[in-house]
Amino acid sequence: MFTRYEGKAWDQHFLPRLTYQEVKALNKEDALVVLPIGAVEQHGAHLPVATDMLIGEASITKAFEALAPGSNIWLIPPLSYGKSNEHIDFPGTLTLTAKTLQAVLEDIGDSLARSGFKKLALYNSHGGNVDLLNVMAREIHVKTGMTVFVTSSGTGNVKDVFTEEELKWGIHGGDVETSMVMAMKPEWVHMDKAVCEFPPIRDTKHIGLIGAKARLAWKVNELSYGGTAGDATKATSEKGDTVYLRSAEEMAEALEEMAAFELDNLLKTTT
Ligand SMILES: [Zn+2]
């Protein structure tokens, strides 16, 4: 379980709990600011539309709990809304347009740079945000000079927990996400409505959804009857706990590496 505003992530690393003078006094040289970006969108008949924002907040909370004591890594208020126009045919999907999300990220980047911060991680928990976040990371870097990373909540290594098919194609509301919501908010999951449905596009040679030679632009109702991709019927809260545990360890390590990374020194080390 996790509770927003409680525990190490929120008590010790939540930037807005500081006063402006405390923010001013922070050592900005290696301070890393983490902006979680989620989504509010349909996740099938069995999961709440808050699934991606919830998973993002829970994962980053656990990752901060796994940080070394005194880490100069700061969480800023999660952006619950993302770009979800692949789900707009379903009620409850609350999406920003690409332009709006772009503008919001640019404004937050400008504000952080103005406050003196030099490093930013965009922490994503929704697949539909990925392309835009990659674009915006470079835009913010070029405009402000900040070092910007794009990272995601991910799963850690869970090949022993989920099937190969699930890890490849269970991209939305399947075993992984359902288990993760169950571990945090079991009463928000309706397992009596859980189904197994994989995208019907798996047999094409070049056309695919992720990482394919010919990447298809799709809306979810063109790939799925119920709005999901994956086998939600196999979900358990124990699997969800394992995902949080393993992804938190990996993410904490990655955050420390991002905080210590010196882009300006990269070329100097290869002379
Ligand atoms: Zn999701």
Residues whose N, C-alpha, C, O or C-beta is under 5 A from the ligand:
A	BS01	ZN	T51 D52 S125 G173 E177
